Amino acid sequence: METSITTSQKNTATFIHLSVFSQFLFPLGNFIAPLIIWAALKRDSLFVDNHGRRALNFQMSTFLYAIGLVLIAIPFLVWQGLIAAGEQGYISEETFENIVFPGQASGLIITALVFAVLLLALFVITLFSVISAAVSASNGEEYKYPLCINFLKPLTTSEQEITSA
């Protein structure tokens, strides 16, 4: 039974969290790098296992949130684009006589800006959360990401003893 967390385990957990920044070097690096490190070293320590699970859970959660925002934005942007095209005369007035409202051309820009700000907010939350998780791991503390869906449930001491047997 694990009673203390070694410096090596702290460093490994910290590196798992920081490895998500590899997404800026290669596509899907935020999933691949932590997954490789976690899969290779999860049996060594419950601390490393839980930090790896939490890092992967958060990356999957933020990916789902980003996909959700994009899927919600698409119909709004298409709608606003059609309205703007109708106002510019690219589409016949008969087609849009019931939906074209005066002054709606700026709606496309406003809609795009709202969703861009939401995606930027998600990016900033991700950035600060990953850094906070890395600092907590380096201090030997557990960290729970905000807005995180538990796809891979963190284990307790008794659950790890069962899985490692």
Backbone as CSV, one residue per row, in Angstrom:
resi,resn,N_x,N_y,N_z,CA_x,CA_y,CA_z,C_x,C_y,C_z
1,MET,0.834,-1.180,0.000,0.000,0.000,0.000,0.881,1.246,0.000
2,GLU,0.546,2.181,-0.860,1.351,3.372,-1.053,1.092,4.384,0.059
3,THR,2.137,4.841,0.731,1.956,5.789,1.820,2.540,7.151,1.497
4,SER,3.597,7.190,0.720,4.192,8.479,0.384,4.420,8.563,-1.122
5,ILE,4.460,9.768,-1.593,4.625,10.018,-3.021,6.070,10.449,-3.258
6,THR,6.756,9.728,-4.129,8.156,10.030,-4.398,8.275,11.201,-5.368
7,THR,9.451,11.750,-5.429,9.721,12.845,-6.360,9.549,12.385,-7.802
8,SER,9.947,11.168,-8.085,9.776,10.618,-9.426,8.297,10.552,-9.824
9,GLN,7.460,10.135,-8.892,6.023,10.067,-9.178,5.438,11.463,-9.384
10,LYS,5.880,12.417,-8.589,5.428,13.797,-8.754,5.837,14.329,-10.122
11,ASN,7.090,14.061,-10.503,7.579,14.532,-11.803,6.831,13.875,-12.955
12,THR,6.550,12.594,-12.829,5.817,11.886,-13.879,4.409,12.456,-14.028
13,ALA,3.728,12.664,-12.910,2.371,13.222,-12.950,2.386,14.637,-13.531
14,THR,3.375,15.417,-13.162,3.507,16.770,-13.706,3.730,16.720,-15.207
15,PHE,4.588,15.830,-15.639,4.877,15.708,-17.068,3.655,15.234,-17.851
16,ILE,2.835,14.384,-17.253,1.604,13.943,-17.918,0.719,15.157,-18.206
17,HIS,0.560,16.016,-17.210,-0.276,17.205,-17.413,0.336,18.146,-18.451
18,LEU,1.625,18.380,-18.357,2.264,19.316,-19.285,2.387,18.755,-20.706
19,SER,2.316,17.434,-20.840,2.448,16.837,-22.178,1.267,17.167,-23.082
20,VAL,0.168,17.664,-22.518,-0.962,18.041,-23.367,-0.614,19.220,-24.267
21,PHE,0.417,19.976,-23.919,0.840,21.089,-24.771,1.527,20.615,-26.044
22,SER,1.754,19.313,-26.161,2.307,18.777,-27.406,1.315,18.916,-28.565
23,GLN,0.064,19.301,-28.251,-0.909,19.557,-29.303,-0.454,20.690,-30.218
24,PHE,0.429,21.536,-29.733,0.943,22.628,-30.549,2.081,22.171,-31.459
25,LEU,2.581,20.953,-31.245,3.646,20.398,-32.076,3.116,19.428,-33.115
26,PHE,2.121,18.620,-32.753,1.530,17.677,-33.703,0.058,17.457,-33.362
27,PRO,-0.748,17.170,-34.383,-2.187,17.005,-34.156,-2.491,15.877,-33.159
28,LEU,-3.473,16.100,-32.337,-3.925,15.161,-31.311,-2.846,14.850,-30.274
29,GLY,-1.840,15.678,-30.199,-0.788,15.490,-29.201,-1.317,15.588,-27.784
30,ASN,-2.387,16.363,-27.595,-2.962,16.498,-26.260,-3.624,15.205,-25.782
31,PHE,-3.873,14.260,-26.686,-4.383,12.942,-26.298,-3.274,11.898,-26.313
32,ILE,-2.469,11.921,-27.358,-1.472,10.867,-27.575,-0.361,10.898,-26.533
33,ALA,0.241,12.062,-26.294,1.375,12.142,-25.361,0.987,11.742,-23.935
34,PRO,-0.094,12.309,-23.354,-0.430,11.874,-21.990,-0.848,10.407,-21.929
35,LEU,-1.504,9.937,-22.987,-1.938,8.537,-23.014,-0.744,7.589,-23.001
36,ILE,0.279,7.887,-23.771,1.475,7.029,-23.817,2.175,7.014,-22.456
37,ILE,2.364,8.203,-21.884,3.054,8.282,-20.589,2.231,7.581,-19.509
38,TRP,0.944,7.856,-19.487,0.071,7.251,-18.481,0.012,5.731,-18.627
39,ALA,-0.141,5.243,-19.856,-0.238,3.793,-20.079,1.050,3.084,-19.667
40,ALA,2.186,3.728,-19.887,3.460,3.102,-19.559,3.734,3.075,-18.055
41,LEU,3.245,4.080,-17.332,3.646,4.221,-15.928,2.500,4.148,-14.922
42,LYS,1.295,3.841,-15.355,0.153,3.849,-14.428,0.223,2.752,-13.370
43,ARG,0.892,1.665,-13.646,0.963,0.562,-12.689,1.942,0.844,-11.545
44,ASP,2.815,1.816,-11.736,3.819,2.120,-10.724,3.246,2.818,-9.499
45,SER,2.162,3.600,-9.704,1.685,4.435,-8.614,0.226,4.817,-8.822
46,LEU,-0.527,4.789,-7.758,-1.918,5.251,-7.793,-1.961,6.750,-8.083
47,PHE,-0.993,7.477,-7.545,-0.904,8.917,-7.764,-0.748,9.225,-9.251
48,VAL,0.173,8.553,-9.916,0.402,8.750,-11.353,-0.816,8.293,-12.149
49,ASP,-1.393,7.169,-11.757,-2.567,6.643,-12.447,-3.724,7.642,-12.405
50,ASN,-4.009,8.182,-11.236,-5.119,9.121,-11.111,-4.868,10.427,-11.855
51,HIS,-3.645,10.927,-11.808,-3.347,12.158,-12.550,-3.447,11.921,-14.058
52,GLY,-3.020,10.778,-14.517,-3.155,10.455,-15.936,-4.609,10.351,-16.357
53,ARG,-5.402,9.700,-15.530,-6.836,9.578,-15.820,-7.495,10.957,-15.869
54,ARG,-7.165,11.787,-14.909,-7.774,13.122,-14.864,-7.327,13.984,-16.039
55,ALA,-6.076,13.883,-16.422,-5.596,14.662,-17.573,-6.310,14.233,-18.854
56,LEU,-6.449,12.941,-19.043,-7.144,12.443,-20.243,-8.636,12.776,-20.202
57,ASN,-9.246,12.659,-19.038,-10.655,13.027,-18.912,-10.883,14.486,-19.299
58,PHE,-10.006,15.351,-18.823,-10.174,16.775,-19.113,-9.976,17.059,-20.601
59,GLN,-9.009,16.415,-21.218,-8.793,16.638,-22.647,-9.985,16.146,-23.470
60,MET,-10.544,15.000,-23.093,-11.728,14.505,-23.801,-12.926,15.427,-23.559
61,SER,-13.054,15.938,-22.346,-14.164,16.838,-22.020,-14.074,18.133,-22.814
62,THR,-12.896,18.746,-22.836,-12.767,20.007,-23.574,-12.948,19.791,-25.071
63,PHE,-12.525,18.647,-25.573,-12.748,18.328,-26.987,-14.247,18.262,-27.278
64,LEU,-14.992,17.594,-26.405,-16.451,17.512,-26.582,-17.103,18.884,-26.484
65,TYR,-16.651,19.722,-25.559,-17.205,21.064,-25.436,-16.926,21.888,-26.691
66,ALA,-15.724,21.778,-27.222,-15.382,22.524,-28.444,-16.214,22.044,-29.629
67,ILE,-16.355,20.729,-29.764,-17.179,20.178,-30.846,-18.626,20.647,-30.679
68,GLY,-19.126,20.631,-29.454,-20.490,21.093,-29.186,-20.682,22.550,-29.564
69,LEU,-19.715,23.406,-29.196,-19.809,24.819,-29.565,-19.819,25.004,-31.081
70,VAL,-18.971,24.274,-31.766,-18.921,24.387,-33.225,-20.231,23.904,-33.842
71,LEU,-20.759,22.795,-33.350,-22.019,22.269,-33.887,-23.194,23.206,-33.608
72,ILE,-23.168,23.889,-32.492,-24.209,24.866,-32.194,-24.028,26.113,-33.067
73,ALA,-22.784,26.497,-33.322,-22.512,27.712,-34.090,-22.869,27.569,-35.565
74,ILE,-22.706,26.397,-36.127,-22.907,26.224,-37.568,-24.295,26.669,-38.031
75,PRO,-25.392,26.211,-37.430,-26.700,26.675,-37.912,-26.891,28.192,-37.792
76,PHE,-26.387,28.776,-36.692,-26.501,30.224,-36.532,-25.726,30.969,-37.614
77,LEU,-24.517,30.504,-37.894,-23.704,31.162,-38.918,-24.306,30.991,-40.307
78,VAL,-24.836,29.820,-40.606,-25.476,29.603,-41.902,-26.693,30.512,-42.037
79,TRP,-27.505,30.568,-41.006,-28.693,31.416,-41.019,-28.307,32.883,-41.248
80,GLN,-27.343,33.358,-40.468,-26.910,34.751,-40.613,-26.278,34.999,-41.984
81,GLY,-25.573,34.013,-42.496,-24.976,34.144,-43.831,-26.034,34.220,-44.911
82,LEU,-27.086,33.434,-44.799,-28.178,33.497,-45.769,-28.892,34.838,-45.721
83,ILE,-29.091,35.335,-44.524,-29.728,36.647,-44.389,-28.857,37.721,-45.032
84,ALA,-27.554,37.675,-44.746,-26.639,38.668,-45.331,-26.595,38.544,-46.844
85,ALA,-26.626,37.324,-47.361,-26.611,37.126,-48.816,-27.893,37.668,-49.434
86,GLY,-29.014,37.512,-48.759,-30.274,38.052,-49.251,-30.262,39.567,-49.277
87,GLU,-29.658,40.188,-48.257,-29.572,41.650,-48.208,-28.659,42.199,-49.294
88,GLN,-27.634,41.477,-49.646,-26.691,41.937,-50.666,-27.206,41.682,-52.078
89,GLY,-28.293,40.959,-52.189,-28.867,40.708,-53.501,-28.319,39.477,-54.190
90,TYR,-27.562,38.653,-53.464,-27.028,37.435,-54.055,-28.101,36.362,-54.195
91,ILE,-29.164,36.503,-53.417,-30.274,35.572,-53.471,-31.523,36.387,-53.768
92,SER,-32.410,35.860,-54.601,-33.582,36.624,-55.023,-34.453,37.010,-53.826
93,GLU,-35.130,38.145,-53.965,-35.957,38.646,-52.874,-37.140,37.749,-52.591
94,GLU,-37.632,37.036,-53.597,-38.752,36.132,-53.365,-38.372,35.033,-52.381
95,THR,-37.127,34.595,-52.468,-36.665,33.534,-51.578,-36.664,33.994,-50.127
96,PHE,-36.323,35.251,-49.925,-36.148,35.746,-48.563,-37.153,36.789,-48.132
97,GLU,-38.254,36.919,-48.812,-39.176,37.992,-48.454,-39.740,37.841,-47.044
98,ASN,-39.747,36.620,-46.499,-40.277,36.420,-45.150,-39.210,36.455,-44.060
99,ILE,-37.921,36.345,-44.420,-36.908,36.268,-43.358,-35.904,37.402,-43.355
100,VAL,-35.860,38.219,-44.393,-34.877,39.297,-44.430,-35.375,40.462,-43.598
101,PHE,-34.588,40.834,-42.629,-34.913,41.961,-41.775,-33.869,43.043,-41.995
102,PRO,-34.255,44.294,-42.007,-33.272,45.367,-42.192,-32.247,45.371,-41.056
103,GLY,-31.004,45.613,-41.388,-29.951,45.716,-40.377,-29.432,44.389,-39.871
104,GLN,-29.693,43.279,-40.547,-29.262,41.968,-40.075,-27.895,41.552,-40.617
105,ALA,-27.282,42.343,-41.490,-25.985,41.951,-42.050,-24.912,41.855,-40.974
106,SER,-25.007,42.688,-39.948,-24.002,42.635,-38.881,-24.220,41.430,-37.965
107,GLY,-25.355,40.761,-38.086,-25.644,39.593,-37.255,-24.638,38.477,-37.446
108,LEU,-24.147,38.307,-38.680,-23.145,37.282,-38.967,-21.864,37.557,-38.191
109,ILE,-21.446,38.783,-38.184,-20.214,39.154,-37.480,-20.393,38.982,-35.972
110,ILE,-21.534,39.421,-35.469,-21.788,39.306,-34.028,-21.863,37.842,-33.614
111,THR,-22.555,37.032,-34.404,-22.662,35.601,-34.087,-21.285,34.940,-34.099
112,ALA,-20.495,35.226,-35.119,-19.148,34.651,-35.199,-18.299,35.102,-34.019
113,LEU,-18.406,36.366,-33.628,-17.627,36.869,-32.496,-18.041,36.215,-31.180
114,VAL,-19.339,36.002,-30.986,-19.804,35.368,-29.748,-19.224,33.964,-29.631
115,PHE,-19.303,33.191,-30.704,-18.779,31.829,-30.636,-17.253,31.809,-30.581
116,ALA,-16.605,32.774,-31.206,-15.145,32.859,-31.108,-14.725,33.174,-29.671
117,VAL,-15.459,34.058,-29.002,-15.155,34.392,-27.605,-15.381,33.175,-26.707
118,LEU,-16.444,32.411,-26.964,-16.693,31.204,-26.173,-15.579,30.171,-26.364
119,LEU,-15.126,29.982,-27.596,-14.011,29.047,-27.841,-12.719,29.555,-27.210
120,LEU,-12.495,30.856,-27.259,-11.315,31.432,-26.618,-11.374,31.243,-25.102
121,ALA,-12.560,31.425,-24.520,-12.724,31.204,-23.073,-12.422,29.753,-22.714
122,LEU,-12.893,28.825,-23.536,-12.598,27.406,-23.299,-11.092,27.147,-23.378
123,PHE,-10.414,27.778,-24.330,-8.966,27.625,-24.454,-8.250,28.171,-23.218
124,VAL,-8.667,29.335,-22.741,-8.024,29.949,-21.567,-8.253,29.094,-20.327
125,ILE,-9.478,28.590,-20.161,-9.767,27.695,-19.025,-8.885,26.457,-19.094
126,THR,-8.730,25.912,-20.302,-7.873,24.734,-20.481,-6.432,25.052,-20.122
127,LEU,-5.942,26.155,-20.608,-4.557,26.553,-20.351,-4.292,26.691,-18.856
128,PHE,-5.120,27.445,-18.165,-4.907,27.651,-16.730,-5.134,26.379,-15.925
129,SER,-6.090,25.564,-16.333,-6.359,24.317,-15.608,-5.195,23.338,-15.724
130,VAL,-4.621,23.224,-16.910,-3.490,22.309,-17.099,-2.294,22.774,-16.279
131,ILE,-2.036,24.066,-16.272,-0.915,24.587,-15.483,-1.166,24.375,-13.989
132,SER,-2.398,24.609,-13.538,-2.734,24.381,-12.129,-2.593,22.914,-11.749
133,ALA,-3.017,22.028,-12.652,-2.889,20.595,-12.392,-1.425,20.185,-12.310
134,ALA,-0.596,20.741,-13.172,0.831,20.416,-13.147,1.477,20.897,-11.848
135,VAL,1.113,22.085,-11.409,1.658,22.607,-10.139,1.198,21.736,-8.967
136,SER,-0.070,21.347,-8.967,-0.578,20.481,-7.895,0.140,19.134,-7.897
137,ALA,0.349,18.578,-9.077,1.047,17.294,-9.173,2.483,17.422,-8.666
138,SER,3.141,18.518,-9.009,4.525,18.684,-8.549,4.603,18.878,-7.038
139,ASN,3.505,19.327,-6.434,3.450,19.469,-4.972,2.936,18.209,-4.283
140,GLY,2.601,17.169,-5.066,2.119,15.921,-4.495,0.656,15.949,-4.104
141,GLU,-0.104,16.867,-4.698,-1.516,17.007,-4.371,-2.380,16.460,-5.499
142,GLU,-3.586,16.047,-5.137,-4.563,15.652,-6.149,-5.145,16.920,-6.758
143,TYR,-5.610,16.833,-8.002,-6.220,17.983,-8.656,-7.452,17.517,-9.401
144,LYS,-8.531,18.252,-9.256,-9.754,17.957,-9.983,-9.993,19.097,-10.962
145,TYR,-9.987,18.750,-12.241,-10.209,19.745,-13.281,-11.641,20.278,-13.229
146,PRO,-11.819,21.555,-13.565,-13.185,22.081,-13.644,-13.866,21.592,-14.924
147,LEU,-15.169,21.483,-14.889,-15.983,21.111,-16.063,-15.581,19.770,-16.666
148,CYS,-15.075,18.875,-15.846,-14.532,17.609,-16.347,-15.546,16.478,-16.236
149,ILE,-15.693,15.724,-17.316,-16.530,14.537,-17.331,-15.618,13.349,-17.032
150,ASN,-15.992,12.497,-16.091,-15.151,11.352,-15.725,-15.418,10.165,-16.653
151,PHE,-14.710,10.136,-17.755,-14.778,8.986,-18.649,-13.994,7.825,-18.038
152,LEU,-12.821,8.140,-17.517,-11.968,7.172,-16.821,-11.995,7.548,-15.339
153,LYS,-12.735,6.805,-14.566,-12.913,7.134,-13.153,-11.605,6.960,-12.389
154,PRO,-11.176,7.989,-11.617,-9.985,7.838,-10.778,-10.191,6.727,-9.749
155,LEU,-9.132,5.984,-9.485,-9.217,4.826,-8.593,-8.929,5.201,-7.154
156,THR,-9.459,4.387,-6.241,-9.094,4.493,-4.830,-8.019,3.441,-4.559
157,THR,-7.461,3.444,-3.376,-6.393,2.498,-3.032,-6.881,1.064,-3.148
158,SER,-8.076,0.778,-2.671,-8.586,-0.596,-2.708,-8.857,-1.035,-4.144
159,GLU,-9.331,-0.138,-4.995,-9.593,-0.489,-6.389,-8.292,-0.767,-7.139
160,GLN,-7.236,-0.040,-6.799,-5.981,-0.295,-7.484,-5.386,-1.623,-7.079
161,GLU,-5.532,-1.998,-5.819,-5.017,-3.298,-5.378,-5.710,-4.433,-6.116
162,ILE,-7.001,-4.256,-6.397,-7.761,-5.285,-7.125,-7.295,-5.365,-8.574
163,THR,-7.114,-4.201,-9.235,-6.721,-4.194,-10.645,-5.280,-4.647,-10.855
164,SER,-4.422,-4.432,-9.858,-3.026,-4.817,-10.042,-2.798,-6.289,-9.697
165,ALA,-3.752,-6.918,-9.071,-3.607,-8.337,-8.683,-3.828,-9.262,-9.852
